[in-house]
Amino acid sequence: MATKMSPAMRRYIRRLTVCMSIYVGLILAVGWLFRHAPPAGPLALGAAVLPALPILGTFWTIFRLLEEETDEYIRYMLVRQSLFATAFCLSVMTVWEFLQNYDVVPSGNGGFGAAFFWFVGLGIGGMWNAWAARRDCAPEDDDLEEAE
């Protein structure tokens, strides 16, 4: 059974689409700029920061959804998903930093920063929520026997 999307969710999808479209455009443009005409000084700093701005906008978009969603159950699931993402990100980054501190792995993270792991955690948290929702809605074995 399909459910109707809330107005808050529709706004979230619109905002997310805008942020991710800007991100893709900026990551391609800034990558091209640094490969073909590398800027220097403050211009390099400004250009390097540009692709981060839509990611910050994405965080704002997610938290606007939490603010605007009126369905308490949906909001609870989104908060749980965000908390899972935060715990996942902090766990991965903490372990990685200790590995770096003891020279088990090289410095740096290969371009995978905290935001990357937070978004991975958000995806895993969403899968966990979907599994939990199906589990909570599934009829118990006793219910099936009573129905027969």
C-alpha positions as CSV (number, residue, x, y, z in Angstrom):
1,M,0.0,0.0,0.0
2,A,1.5,3.3,-1.1
3,T,1.3,6.3,1.3
4,K,0.9,9.9,0.2
5,M,4.0,12.0,0.7
6,S,3.7,14.8,3.2
7,P,4.2,18.4,2.1
8,A,7.4,18.5,4.3
9,M,8.8,15.5,2.5
10,R,8.0,17.0,-0.9
11,R,9.9,20.2,0.1
12,Y,12.8,18.1,1.4
13,I,13.1,16.2,-1.9
14,R,13.0,19.5,-3.8
15,R,15.7,21.1,-1.6
16,L,17.8,18.0,-1.7
17,T,17.6,17.8,-5.5
18,V,18.7,21.5,-5.7
19,C,21.6,20.9,-3.3
20,M,22.8,17.8,-5.0
21,S,22.5,19.4,-8.5
22,I,24.6,22.3,-7.4
23,Y,27.1,20.0,-5.7
24,V,27.6,17.9,-8.9
25,G,28.1,21.1,-11.0
26,L,30.5,22.6,-8.5
27,I,32.6,19.4,-8.0
28,L,33.0,19.0,-11.7
29,A,33.8,22.7,-12.3
30,V,36.2,23.0,-9.4
31,G,37.9,19.7,-10.3
32,W,38.4,21.0,-13.9
33,L,39.7,24.3,-12.6
34,F,42.3,22.8,-10.3
35,R,43.4,20.4,-13.1
36,H,43.6,22.9,-15.9
37,A,44.2,26.4,-14.4
38,P,45.0,25.9,-10.7
39,P,44.2,29.0,-8.7
40,A,46.5,30.3,-6.0
41,G,46.2,32.0,-2.6
42,P,42.7,33.1,-1.5
43,L,41.2,32.2,-4.8
44,A,42.3,28.6,-4.3
45,L,40.9,28.6,-0.8
46,G,37.5,30.0,-2.0
47,A,37.3,27.6,-5.0
48,A,38.2,24.6,-2.8
49,V,35.4,25.4,-0.4
50,L,32.7,25.9,-3.0
51,P,31.7,22.2,-3.3
52,A,31.3,21.9,0.5
53,L,28.6,24.6,0.5
54,P,25.8,22.4,-1.0
55,I,26.8,19.6,1.4
56,L,26.2,22.1,4.2
57,G,22.9,22.9,2.5
58,T,22.1,19.2,2.5
59,F,22.6,19.1,6.3
60,W,20.3,22.1,6.6
61,T,17.8,20.4,4.3
62,I,17.7,17.2,6.5
63,F,17.2,19.2,9.7
64,R,14.5,21.4,8.1
65,L,12.6,18.1,7.3
66,L,12.8,17.2,11.0
67,E,11.5,20.7,11.9
68,E,8.7,20.7,9.3
69,E,7.4,17.1,9.4
70,T,4.2,17.0,11.4
71,D,3.8,13.2,11.6
72,E,5.4,12.3,14.9
73,Y,6.2,8.7,13.9
74,I,7.9,9.8,10.7
75,R,9.8,12.5,12.7
76,Y,10.8,9.8,15.3
77,M,12.2,7.6,12.5
78,L,14.1,10.5,10.9
79,V,15.6,11.4,14.3
80,R,16.6,7.8,14.9
81,Q,18.1,7.6,11.4
82,S,20.1,10.8,12.0
83,L,21.3,9.6,15.4
84,F,22.5,6.3,13.8
85,A,24.3,8.3,11.1
86,T,26.0,10.4,13.8
87,A,27.1,7.4,15.8
88,F,28.3,5.5,12.7
89,C,30.3,8.5,11.5
90,L,31.9,9.2,14.9
91,S,32.7,5.5,15.3
92,V,34.5,5.2,11.9
93,M,36.3,8.5,12.3
94,T,37.5,7.7,15.9
95,V,38.8,4.3,14.9
96,W,40.5,5.8,11.8
97,E,42.2,8.5,13.9
98,F,43.6,6.0,16.3
99,L,44.9,3.9,13.4
100,Q,46.6,7.1,12.2
101,N,47.9,8.0,15.6
102,Y,49.8,4.7,15.8
103,D,50.9,4.8,12.2
104,V,48.9,1.7,11.2
105,V,47.4,3.6,8.3
106,P,48.8,6.6,6.4
107,S,47.7,10.1,7.2
108,G,44.6,11.4,5.3
109,N,41.5,9.5,4.5
110,G,41.6,9.2,0.7
111,G,39.0,11.9,0.3
112,F,36.5,10.2,2.5
113,G,35.7,12.7,5.3
114,A,33.2,12.8,8.1
115,A,30.4,13.9,5.8
116,F,30.8,10.9,3.6
117,F,30.6,8.5,6.6
118,W,27.6,10.4,8.0
119,F,25.7,10.0,4.7
120,V,26.7,6.3,4.7
121,G,25.3,6.0,8.2
122,L,22.2,7.8,7.2
123,G,21.6,5.2,4.4
124,I,22.2,2.3,6.8
125,G,20.0,4.0,9.4
126,G,17.3,4.3,6.7
127,M,17.6,0.6,5.9
128,W,17.4,-0.2,9.6
129,N,14.2,1.9,9.9
130,A,12.6,0.1,6.9
131,W,13.4,-3.3,8.4
132,A,12.1,-2.2,11.8
133,A,8.9,-0.8,10.3
134,R,8.2,-4.0,8.4
135,R,9.0,-6.1,11.6
136,D,6.7,-3.9,13.7
137,C,3.9,-4.2,11.1
138,A,4.2,-7.9,10.4
139,P,1.5,-10.1,12.0
140,E,2.6,-12.3,14.8
141,D,2.5,-16.1,14.3
142,D,-0.2,-16.2,17.0
143,D,-2.3,-13.7,15.1
144,L,-2.1,-15.9,12.0
145,E,-3.2,-19.0,13.9
146,E,-6.2,-17.1,15.4
147,A,-7.3,-16.0,11.9
148,E,-7.5,-19.5,10.6
